[in-house]
Amino acid sequence: QVQLVESGGGLVQPGGSLRLSCAASGSIFNINTMGWYRQAPGKQRELVATITSGGTTNYADSVKGRFTCSRDNAKNTVYLQMNSLKPEDTAVYYCNVRGRNSPMGRYEFLYWGQGTQVTVSS
């Protein structure tokens, strides 16, 4: 019913930049907070950034000042601009979207993207 398609991951040198995007489609309505998480091998998934429907952002301390989260409500898309990348940023990045399955739906659901690999290495 709902599909979140991520793109933009890849291999980049330290200090480089990448822009991730995540587009939601299907039976999703009243999209609320959107965000990004990441998970490195052997580690638990951690919050990277969130953005509310009004555009308020929140970032993990480790990425603050380097990453920027934004959204395009008309396209149901959330972005993550990553600058000054470090090797410790290497992980699989997952987008997350909170929304409803109908315009008048009572409950919000959490939807996850398939993940995109970001590797920072020289």
N, C-alpha and C positions, 0 to 999 in steps of 0.2 A: 504493500500500500504506500509506504513512504520510503523514499530513496534519498540518501545523502551521498553525493558524489564529490570526492576530494581530488584535488590536483595541485601540482606545483612543487612536490617534493623532488629531491634529487641529491646529488653530490656537489658540495661546494667547499672551497677553501676557507680556512679561518679568516674572519674579517669580511667575508662575503655576505651576500643577501639572497633571500628567497622570499617568494610570496605564495602562500597557500590560499586556496579557495575551497569553499564547500557550498554546493548548491543543493537545496532541498526541493523535492518535487513529490507529487502524489497527493494523497489525502492528508494534508497537514494544513492547519488553519490556526489563526491567532498566535502566530509564532511569538514567543516571549524571549527569554534570554538565550543567547547563542554563545558558543565558546569553543575553546581548544584545550585539549589535554594531550599529554605525551607519555610514552612509556618506553623506557630503555630495558634491554634484556636483564632479567633478574631483579628488576625494580618494579614497584607498584606504579600504577598510573597516577600522574600528578596534574593538577590544574595549572594551565599556562596563562590563560586569559579568558575573560568573559565580557560580554557586552549586552546591556539590557535593551529592551525595545526602544527606549528613549535615547540610547547612545552612550550611556554611562559605562565606562570600562573599568576593569579591575585586572591587575596583573600580579603574577608571582614575583617575588622580590628578585629572583634570579634572572628575570627577563626585563624587568622594568627599565625603561629608558632605551631599550634596544628593539623591542617588539611593539607593534601597533596593531590592535584589533579594530576592525571596522565592519560595517554591514551595509547591504543594499536591500532594503525591505521589499522593493518592487520586484527584485529577482530572487528573493528568499535565499540570499547568499551571504556568507560570512567570510571574511578575509583575515589573514594573519601575515602582516609584513614583518619579516625578520631581518634585521640588520646587525652588523658586527657579530656575526655568528661565531660561536666557540665550539671546540670539540665536545664539550659537555652538553651541548644542545642536541647532540646526536640521539635520535629516538624515532619511534613511530608516532606520528601526530594524528590525533583523532579529533574530528569536529563533533560537537554536541549541540543539539537543537531541542528546545523545549516548546511544545505546541499541543494543539488539540486535533482530534481526528474528524471533527465536524465544526461548522461555524458556531453552533450552539452547544458544543460538547461540554460536559461538566468537568472532565478531568484533563489534566495536562500529562503528556507522555514525554519521555526522554528518548531521543533518537540519536544513533551514533553512525558516523561515517565508517568506511572500511579501513581507514588508516592510510597514511602515506609516509614513506620512509624519508627522513632527513638525515644525511650523513655529512658531518663537518670534519674534513680531514685534508691534510696536505699531501 
